[in-house]
Amino acid sequence: MGRASPLLFVLLALGFFFATYNLLTLVIQYKSSSSGSGSGIPDPVIRMPTNLRKLGESNLKFHVALTATDAPYSQWQCRIMYYWYKKMKDMPGSDMGKFTRVLHSGKGDHLMDEIPTFVVDPLPEGLDRGYVVLNRPWAFVQWLEKATIEEEYILMAEPDHIFANPLPNLAHGDNPAGFPFFYIKPTEHKKIVRKFYPEEKGPVTDIDPIGNSPVIIKKSLLEEISPTWVNVSLRMKDDPETDKAFGWVLEMYAYAVASALHGVRHILRKDFMLQPPWDLEGELTYGKIGEWRFDKRSHLSGPPPKNLSLPPPGVPESVVRLVTMVNEATANIPGWDSLNSG
């Protein structure tokens, strides 16, 4: 961030990795289509569908939607995320539309008046087997079916995301935009994947290495994919071999497979997200600079304190940026300590 660059940080996410500076940061970056080829920045688009000759902007608003629970851990993250959404929504370059926290606790909570919220039911008791994110696809199915959504596109986000700059619509028509996660590798799990994606559907390489978030997708496409996403998620969780192999990213694999089953391919942008303590080249950087730690999972029962200490010199600028933004939000959100403790 200390040099001129056509890339803009757009989304950060609080993390959970135990490390010297204990943090996972997701940063969506946007490369303007008007930037010249002589910028020295590699093309961030690593796969475009063959029917698209160039990347264009849709200039259509997208609805920001995230699924959440009523647990304090989820609530304080949602409050920070919504704070930065409000700051960035109407800035130049933004295609951000309205915002919804899809609350899958079955009842309202004390943030209903602060954050636009739509209450849906959780899965029947015991069906998630303690894997709470299995409620995510079921929450989207209910929200899409029952809510009035004005925008044609939807950004699927998560409570621990923070907008750092206005976000344009990176989707292109019926082609959603997604981020290629380095740890989502369908081709390395071909035997398992074939349980849910039969050979007659096509090669395993048709399954994008993505999760459902961050993804910008046409609402009509998400309406088609979501029920399949629910079914694939539950089938994967019920299969011991799949559950063991995919672990905490099982629901991400389920979205990738469900999309492929519907013939949907995503525009893969490796600049869509940065994940410190991994740097831009995918190298882990924690444990190399000083003794500083922040772990969102240290705050399961309540919010982090205001005015967190900044990391030491030499830590990636994205980490410093994240902590600074968290501090700004907690300093300005009314009743930060009291509301999150209730």
C-alpha positions as CSV (number, residue, x, y, z in Angstrom):
1,M,0.0,0.0,0.0
2,G,3.0,2.2,0.1
3,R,3.4,2.4,-3.6
4,A,1.2,3.5,-6.5
5,S,-1.1,0.7,-7.6
6,P,-4.3,0.4,-9.6
7,L,-5.5,-2.2,-7.0
8,L,-7.8,-1.1,-4.3
9,F,-8.3,-2.9,-1.0
10,V,-12.0,-3.6,-0.7
11,L,-12.7,-6.3,1.8
12,L,-10.9,-7.5,4.9
13,A,-11.8,-10.4,7.1
14,L,-11.0,-11.0,10.8
15,G,-9.2,-14.3,11.2
16,F,-8.6,-17.1,13.6
17,F,-5.2,-18.6,13.0
18,F,-3.0,-19.1,16.1
19,A,0.2,-17.3,15.3
20,T,2.6,-14.6,16.4
21,Y,0.2,-12.1,15.0
22,N,-2.9,-14.2,15.1
23,L,-4.9,-13.0,12.1
24,L,-6.5,-14.0,8.9
25,T,-7.2,-11.1,6.6
26,L,-9.2,-11.3,3.4
27,V,-8.8,-8.3,1.0
28,I,-10.8,-7.9,-2.1
29,Q,-8.9,-5.9,-4.6
30,Y,-10.3,-4.3,-7.8
31,K,-8.3,-3.6,-10.9
32,S,-9.9,-0.9,-13.0
33,S,-10.6,-1.9,-16.6
34,S,-9.2,1.4,-17.7
35,S,-5.7,0.7,-16.2
36,G,-3.1,0.2,-18.8
37,S,-1.2,-3.0,-19.5
38,G,2.1,-1.2,-18.7
39,S,1.2,-0.9,-15.0
40,G,3.4,-3.9,-14.1
41,I,0.5,-5.6,-12.3
42,P,-0.2,-9.1,-13.5
43,D,-3.7,-9.8,-14.9
44,P,-5.7,-10.8,-11.8
45,V,-8.3,-12.8,-13.9
46,I,-6.9,-16.3,-14.0
47,R,-10.0,-17.9,-15.7
48,M,-12.7,-16.3,-17.8
49,P,-15.5,-18.3,-19.3
50,T,-14.8,-18.9,-23.0
51,N,-17.9,-17.0,-24.1
52,L,-16.5,-13.8,-22.7
53,R,-13.8,-12.0,-24.7
54,K,-13.1,-9.3,-22.2
55,L,-14.0,-8.3,-18.7
56,G,-16.6,-5.6,-18.5
57,E,-18.4,-3.9,-15.7
58,S,-22.1,-4.7,-15.2
59,N,-22.8,-1.4,-13.5
60,L,-25.6,-3.1,-11.7
61,K,-26.2,-2.8,-8.0
62,F,-25.7,-5.9,-5.8
63,H,-27.3,-6.7,-2.5
64,V,-24.9,-7.4,0.3
65,A,-26.1,-10.5,2.2
66,L,-24.4,-12.3,5.1
67,T,-25.6,-15.2,7.2
68,A,-25.2,-15.0,11.0
69,T,-26.3,-16.3,14.3
70,D,-27.4,-14.5,17.5
71,A,-24.2,-15.5,19.3
72,P,-22.1,-12.6,20.7
73,Y,-19.2,-13.8,18.6
74,S,-21.2,-13.3,15.4
75,Q,-22.9,-10.1,16.6
76,W,-19.8,-8.0,17.2
77,Q,-18.3,-9.0,13.8
78,C,-21.6,-8.1,12.1
79,R,-21.6,-4.7,13.7
80,I,-18.1,-3.9,12.4
81,M,-18.9,-5.2,9.0
82,Y,-22.1,-3.1,8.8
83,Y,-20.2,0.0,10.0
84,W,-17.8,-0.1,7.0
85,Y,-20.6,-1.1,4.6
86,K,-22.4,2.2,5.5
87,K,-19.2,4.2,5.0
88,M,-18.4,2.7,1.6
89,K,-21.8,2.1,0.0
90,D,-22.3,5.5,-1.6
91,M,-18.8,6.4,-2.5
92,P,-17.7,6.7,-6.2
93,G,-17.0,3.3,-7.8
94,S,-19.5,1.5,-5.6
95,D,-22.2,-0.8,-7.0
96,M,-23.2,-1.8,-3.4
97,G,-26.9,-1.9,-2.9
98,K,-28.9,-2.7,0.2
99,F,-27.7,-4.9,3.1
100,T,-29.3,-7.8,4.9
101,R,-28.1,-9.9,7.8
102,V,-29.8,-13.2,7.3
103,L,-30.2,-14.3,10.9
104,H,-30.7,-18.1,11.0
105,S,-31.4,-18.3,14.7
106,G,-35.2,-18.5,14.2
107,K,-35.8,-15.4,16.3
108,G,-34.8,-11.8,16.5
109,D,-32.0,-10.3,18.6
110,H,-31.0,-7.0,20.1
111,L,-29.3,-5.8,16.8
112,M,-32.6,-5.8,14.8
113,D,-32.9,-2.0,15.0
114,E,-29.2,-1.4,14.2
115,I,-28.6,-3.8,11.3
116,P,-31.2,-4.6,8.5
117,T,-32.1,-8.2,9.4
118,F,-34.2,-11.0,8.0
119,V,-34.9,-13.9,10.4
120,V,-35.0,-17.4,9.0
121,D,-35.1,-20.8,10.7
122,P,-32.1,-23.0,11.4
123,L,-31.9,-26.5,10.2
124,P,-33.9,-29.0,12.3
125,E,-32.1,-29.8,15.6
126,G,-29.2,-32.1,15.2
127,L,-29.1,-32.0,11.4
128,D,-26.0,-29.7,11.3
129,R,-24.1,-32.1,13.7
130,G,-22.4,-29.2,15.4
131,Y,-21.2,-27.8,12.0
132,V,-23.1,-24.5,12.2
133,V,-22.2,-23.2,8.7
134,L,-24.4,-26.0,7.3
135,N,-27.2,-23.5,8.1
136,R,-25.8,-21.0,5.6
137,P,-27.2,-22.6,2.4
138,W,-30.5,-23.3,4.1
139,A,-30.6,-19.7,5.2
140,F,-30.1,-18.4,1.7
141,V,-32.8,-20.7,0.4
142,Q,-35.4,-19.2,2.8
143,W,-34.3,-15.6,2.3
144,L,-34.4,-15.8,-1.5
145,E,-37.8,-17.4,-1.3
146,K,-39.4,-15.1,1.2
147,A,-37.7,-11.7,1.0
148,T,-38.2,-8.8,-1.4
149,I,-34.8,-8.2,-3.0
150,E,-34.6,-5.3,-5.4
151,E,-31.1,-5.8,-6.8
152,E,-30.4,-8.2,-9.7
153,Y,-27.1,-9.4,-8.1
154,I,-26.1,-10.6,-4.7
155,L,-22.8,-10.5,-2.8
156,M,-22.5,-13.4,-0.5
157,A,-20.4,-12.1,2.4
158,E,-19.7,-13.2,6.0
159,P,-19.7,-11.4,9.4
160,D,-15.9,-11.2,9.6
161,H,-15.6,-9.2,6.3
162,I,-14.8,-5.5,6.4
163,F,-15.2,-3.2,3.4
164,A,-12.1,-1.0,3.1
165,N,-13.1,0.7,-0.2
166,P,-16.2,0.8,-2.4
167,L,-16.8,-2.4,-4.2
168,P,-17.9,-2.6,-7.9
169,N,-19.9,-5.4,-9.4
170,L,-17.2,-7.8,-10.6
171,A,-19.7,-10.3,-12.0
172,H,-20.4,-10.3,-15.8
173,G,-23.9,-11.2,-16.9
174,D,-24.6,-14.8,-15.9
175,N,-21.0,-15.4,-14.9
176,P,-20.5,-14.8,-11.1
177,A,-17.2,-13.5,-9.7
178,G,-15.4,-15.6,-7.1
179,F,-12.0,-16.0,-5.5
180,P,-9.8,-19.1,-6.1
181,F,-8.9,-20.5,-2.6
182,F,-5.6,-22.3,-2.6
183,Y,-6.9,-24.9,-0.2
184,I,-10.0,-25.8,-2.3
185,K,-8.7,-28.5,-4.7
186,P,-11.4,-30.6,-6.3
187,T,-8.9,-32.3,-8.6
188,E,-7.0,-33.6,-5.6
189,H,-10.1,-35.2,-4.2
190,K,-11.5,-36.7,-7.4
191,K,-12.6,-40.0,-5.8
192,I,-14.6,-38.1,-3.2
193,V,-15.9,-35.4,-5.6
194,R,-17.3,-38.1,-7.9
195,K,-19.7,-39.2,-5.2
196,F,-21.5,-35.9,-5.8
197,Y,-20.5,-34.9,-9.3
198,P,-20.9,-37.9,-11.6
199,E,-18.8,-38.4,-14.7
200,E,-21.6,-37.7,-17.0
201,K,-21.8,-34.1,-15.7
202,G,-18.2,-33.4,-17.0
203,P,-14.6,-33.4,-15.8
204,V,-13.8,-32.5,-12.2
205,T,-11.9,-29.5,-13.6
206,D,-15.3,-27.9,-14.2
207,I,-15.6,-27.5,-10.5
208,D,-14.2,-24.1,-9.5
209,P,-11.8,-23.9,-6.6
210,I,-14.1,-21.5,-4.6
211,G,-16.4,-21.2,-1.7
212,N,-19.7,-19.3,-1.6
213,S,-18.0,-16.2,-0.1
214,P,-17.0,-13.8,-1.4
215,V,-19.1,-14.4,-4.5
216,I,-21.0,-11.8,-6.6
217,I,-23.8,-13.7,-8.4
218,K,-27.0,-13.0,-10.3
219,K,-30.0,-13.5,-8.0
220,S,-31.8,-15.8,-10.4
221,L,-28.7,-18.1,-10.5
222,L,-28.4,-18.3,-6.8
223,E,-32.1,-19.2,-6.6
224,E,-31.3,-22.2,-8.8
225,I,-28.1,-23.2,-7.0
226,S,-29.1,-22.8,-3.4
227,P,-31.4,-25.8,-3.0
228,T,-28.7,-28.0,-4.6
229,W,-26.2,-26.4,-2.3
230,V,-28.2,-27.5,0.7
231,N,-28.6,-31.0,-0.5
232,V,-24.9,-31.5,-1.4
233,S,-23.9,-30.0,1.9
234,L,-26.0,-32.4,3.9
235,R,-25.0,-35.4,1.8
236,M,-21.3,-34.5,2.2
237,K,-21.7,-34.2,6.0
238,D,-23.5,-37.6,6.1
239,D,-20.6,-39.3,4.3
240,P,-17.8,-40.0,6.8
241,E,-15.0,-40.1,4.2
242,T,-16.1,-36.8,2.7
243,D,-16.6,-35.2,6.2
244,K,-13.1,-36.2,7.3
245,A,-11.4,-35.1,4.0
246,F,-13.1,-31.7,3.8
247,G,-13.5,-30.8,7.4
248,W,-14.2,-27.1,8.1
249,V,-14.3,-26.3,4.4
250,L,-17.0,-28.9,3.5
251,E,-19.7,-26.3,2.9
252,M,-17.3,-24.5,0.6
253,Y,-16.8,-27.6,-1.5
254,A,-20.5,-28.1,-1.5
255,Y,-21.1,-24.7,-3.1
256,A,-18.5,-25.3,-5.7
257,V,-20.0,-28.7,-6.6
258,A,-23.5,-27.3,-6.6
259,S,-22.5,-24.5,-9.0
260,A,-20.9,-27.0,-11.3
261,L,-24.0,-29.2,-11.3
262,H,-25.9,-26.3,-12.6
263,G,-23.3,-25.6,-15.3
264,V,-22.2,-22.3,-13.6
265,R,-18.6,-21.2,-14.0
266,H,-17.2,-18.3,-12.0
267,I,-14.8,-15.6,-13.2
268,L,-11.8,-16.4,-11.0
269,R,-9.9,-13.4,-9.8
270,K,-6.9,-14.0,-7.7
271,D,-6.9,-10.3,-6.7
272,F,-10.4,-10.8,-5.2
273,M,-8.9,-11.6,-1.8
274,L,-5.7,-11.4,0.2
275,Q,-5.3,-13.6,3.3
276,P,-2.7,-12.5,5.7
277,P,-0.9,-14.2,7.4
278,W,-0.4,-15.3,3.8
279,D,1.2,-12.8,1.6
280,L,0.5,-12.2,-2.1
281,E,2.5,-15.2,-3.2
282,G,0.7,-17.5,-0.7
283,E,3.6,-17.7,1.7
284,L,2.9,-17.7,5.4
285,T,4.3,-14.6,7.2
286,Y,3.3,-15.1,10.8
287,G,6.0,-15.8,13.4
288,K,8.5,-13.6,11.6
289,I,7.8,-10.2,13.1
290,G,7.8,-9.4,16.8
291,E,5.4,-10.7,19.5
292,W,2.0,-9.5,18.7
293,R,-1.3,-11.4,18.6
294,F,-4.9,-10.9,17.6
295,D,-7.3,-13.8,17.4
296,K,-11.0,-13.2,16.8
297,R,-11.7,-16.6,18.5
298,S,-10.4,-15.1,21.8
299,H,-13.6,-13.1,21.8
300,L,-16.3,-15.8,21.5
301,S,-18.4,-14.5,24.4
302,G,-18.1,-10.8,23.8
303,P,-16.5,-8.1,21.7
304,P,-12.8,-7.2,21.6
305,P,-11.8,-4.1,23.5
306,K,-11.6,-0.7,21.9
307,N,-8.2,0.7,20.8
308,L,-6.4,-2.6,20.0
309,S,-2.6,-2.2,19.9
310,L,-1.1,-2.0,16.4
311,P,1.2,-4.7,15.2
312,P,5.0,-4.1,15.2
313,P,6.8,-2.5,12.3
314,G,7.4,-4.9,9.4
315,V,4.0,-6.7,9.6
316,P,2.1,-6.7,6.3
317,E,0.3,-3.4,5.8
318,S,-3.0,-5.2,5.3
319,V,-2.8,-6.4,8.9
320,V,-2.2,-2.8,10.2
321,R,-5.0,-1.6,8.0
322,L,-7.4,-4.2,9.4
323,V,-6.6,-3.4,13.1
324,T,-6.9,0.3,12.4
325,M,-10.3,-0.2,10.8
326,V,-11.5,-2.3,13.7
327,N,-10.4,0.4,16.1
328,E,-12.2,3.1,14.1
329,A,-15.4,1.0,14.1
330,T,-15.4,0.2,17.8
331,A,-14.7,3.8,18.7
332,N,-17.7,5.0,16.7
333,I,-20.4,2.3,17.1
334,P,-22.7,3.4,19.9
335,G,-22.8,1.2,22.9
336,W,-20.0,-1.1,21.7
337,D,-19.3,-2.7,25.0
338,S,-22.8,-2.8,26.5
339,L,-24.7,-3.9,23.5
340,N,-22.3,-6.8,22.7
341,S,-22.4,-8.1,26.3
342,G,-26.2,-8.4,26.2
